[in-house]
Amino acid sequence: MRRLAAGAVAVALLLGVGACGSSDDAGSDDAASSTPGTGAPGTDPLATTTTRVAPTECADAQGLDGAGGAPTDIELPDVAPTDEVEVTVLEAGSGPKATDTSYVTVDYLGIACSTGAAFGSSWEQGAPITAALGDAQPTATAFSVIPGWTDGLVGQHEGALVQLDIPPALAYGAEGSPPVIDSNEPLTFVIRIEKVSEGAP
C-alpha cells in the first residue's frame, strides 16, 4: 500500500491546484465518501465537516527505508512550522541558482509532520520530476507546485540537497489533500535539485 500511495501522490501532491479538488466523477465520489454524512436532513453534509487543528509538534520520522536511494537520516522540527518555510541546506549546490521563473528537476521525499510517515517519494518511483516555480508556466511535463516549494527553492543552487519544513498555509491548508494529507498538515520535504533551467522543458 505504501508504494501505491506514493505513486498516486507523486504528481498530485505537487499541483498547486490539484489539492483543491476535481470536477470529474471520481473526484466527487472520493470527496463524498471521505466526509461523514452527519448533517441534518435537507442540509449539505459538507457544510458540517470539521477542520482539524494543526499540530504544534512534529513526530519523529519513521519507516524511512531508503527505497531508490532516498535519504533516511531526516530530523523533523520539534515545533511545527506555522508562518513561513524553514529551509535547511543539507548539502550546498554549485550550479545555477533557482529563481521564481525557473523550472527545477528534483528528487523529493515528503513526510507528514503529525505522523512522521513518508507519503510520497520520487526516489522510490525511480525518476525525478520537474516543477515550475512561481511565475514559470506549467507544461505537460512541468507541474505547478504548492507555494512552500517556491518559497523554499528560490535562491537554491543546482546540486543542493535541502530540507523544507512547510506550514499548512503554504502547503494544502485547511482542505488538505485527502486521503493522503490531512487538513492543516505541516509538511517536510527533502529535495535534491538535479537541474535548474529557465526554459520550459
C-alpha positions in Angstrom: 0.0 0.0 0.0 2.8 2.4 0.7 4.2 2.0 -2.8 0.7 2.5 -4.3 0.1 5.6 -2.2 3.4 7.1 -3.1 2.8 6.6 -6.8 -0.7 8.1 -6.7 0.5 11.2 -4.9 3.7 11.8 -6.9 2.1 14.2 -9.2 -1.0 15.3 -7.2 1.0 16.4 -4.2 2.9 18.9 -6.3 -0.1 20.5 -8.1 -0.9 23.9 -6.6 -4.5 23.5 -7.8 -4.6 19.7 -7.5 -5.3 19.7 -3.8 -8.4 21.8 -4.3 -10.5 19.0 -5.8 -11.5 17.7 -9.2 -14.6 18.2 -11.4 -14.7 14.6 -12.6 -17.0 12.0 -11.1 -14.2 10.0 -9.4 -13.0 13.1 -7.5 -16.6 13.9 -6.4 -17.1 10.3 -5.2 -13.9 10.4 -3.3 -14.8 13.7 -1.6 -18.3 12.4 -0.7 -17.0 9.0 0.7 -14.4 10.7 2.9 -16.9 13.0 4.5 -19.4 11.6 7.1 -23.0 12.4 6.3 -23.7 14.0 9.7 -25.8 16.9 8.5 -29.5 17.3 9.3 -32.0 16.4 6.6 -32.0 18.9 3.8 -28.6 20.3 4.6 -25.3 19.9 2.8 -23.2 17.3 4.7 -20.0 19.0 3.5 -21.0 22.1 5.4 -20.8 20.2 8.7 -17.2 18.9 8.1 -14.9 19.9 10.9 -11.4 21.2 10.2 -8.5 19.6 12.0 -6.4 21.8 14.3 -2.8 22.0 13.0 -0.4 20.0 15.2 2.0 22.1 17.2 4.7 19.4 17.4 6.1 17.0 14.8 6.6 13.3 15.3 9.9 11.6 14.7 10.4 10.5 11.1 9.7 6.8 10.8 9.6 4.0 8.3 12.2 5.6 6.0 13.6 2.6 4.2 15.8 4.4 1.7 14.0 3.0 -1.3 15.6 4.1 -4.5 18.3 5.9 -2.6 16.1 8.3 -0.7 17.5 9.9 2.4 16.9 8.1 5.7 18.5 10.3 8.3 15.9 13.0 8.5 15.1 15.1 11.6 11.7 16.8 11.6 11.4 20.0 13.6 10.4 19.7 17.2 7.9 22.6 16.8 5.7 22.5 13.7 6.2 25.5 11.3 3.4 28.0 11.4 4.2 31.1 9.4 7.0 30.6 6.9 9.0 27.9 5.2 12.1 26.8 7.3 14.9 26.0 4.9 17.9 23.8 5.9 20.7 23.3 3.4 21.9 19.8 3.9 24.4 19.9 1.0 25.3 23.0 -0.8 25.0 23.2 -4.6 27.3 25.0 -7.0 25.2 25.1 -10.2 22.7 27.8 -11.4 20.5 29.4 -8.9 16.7 28.9 -9.0 14.5 31.9 -9.5 10.8 32.4 -9.4 10.6 31.7 -13.1 12.8 28.6 -13.0 12.0 25.0 -13.9 13.7 22.6 -11.4 14.1 18.9 -11.9 14.3 17.3 -8.5 14.1 14.1 -6.5 12.0 14.6 -3.3 10.7 12.8 -0.2 7.6 14.1 1.5 6.8 13.5 5.2 3.8 14.4 7.3 4.6 16.3 10.5 1.9 14.8 12.6 2.8 11.2 11.9 6.4 11.3 10.8 5.4 9.0 7.9 6.5 9.4 4.3 3.7 10.0 1.8 5.5 10.4 -1.5 9.0 9.8 -3.0 10.3 10.3 -6.5 13.3 8.3 -5.4 11.0 5.3 -4.7 9.3 5.8 -8.1 12.7 5.7 -9.9 12.5 9.1 -11.7 12.8 12.8 -10.7 10.0 15.2 -11.5 10.2 18.8 -13.0 8.4 21.6 -11.1 7.5 25.1 -12.4 8.4 27.5 -9.7 6.5 30.8 -9.0 5.7 32.6 -12.3 7.1 29.8 -14.5 4.3 28.4 -16.7 3.4 24.8 -16.1 3.7 22.4 -19.0 2.7 18.8 -19.8 5.9 17.7 -18.1 6.5 20.5 -15.6 4.0 20.7 -12.7 2.8 23.7 -10.7 3.7 23.4 -7.0 2.5 24.3 -3.6 3.7 27.8 -2.5 6.1 26.3 0.0 8.2 24.8 -2.7 8.7 28.1 -4.5 9.4 29.9 -1.2 12.0 27.3 -0.2 13.7 26.5 -3.5 14.1 30.0 -5.0 17.7 31.0 -4.3 18.9 27.5 -4.0 21.6 26.1 -6.4 21.6 23.2 -8.7 23.1 20.2 -6.9 21.9 21.2 -3.5 20.1 18.9 -1.0 17.6 20.9 1.0 15.0 20.3 3.7 11.9 22.4 3.6 9.6 22.5 6.7 6.4 23.9 5.4 3.4 25.3 7.4 -0.1 24.3 6.3 -0.9 27.6 4.8 1.9 27.2 2.3 1.0 23.5 1.7 -2.6 22.2 1.5 -4.2 24.4 4.1 -7.5 23.6 5.8 -8.6 21.4 2.8 -5.6 19.0 2.9 -5.4 16.5 0.1 -7.3 13.5 1.4 -6.8 10.7 1.9 -3.1 11.2 1.8 -2.6 14.6 3.5 -4.8 15.7 6.4 -6.3 19.1 7.0 -3.9 21.7 8.3 -0.9 19.3 8.0 2.6 20.8 8.2 4.9 19.0 5.7 8.6 18.3 5.4 10.3 17.7 2.1 13.8 16.7 1.5 14.7 17.7 -2.1 17.7 17.1 -4.3 17.9 19.8 -7.0 19.1 17.9 -10.1 18.8 20.7 -12.7 17.8 24.3 -12.8 16.7 25.9 -16.1 14.9 29.0 -17.3 13.4 27.4 -20.4 10.3 25.2 -20.3 11.0 21.5 -20.8 
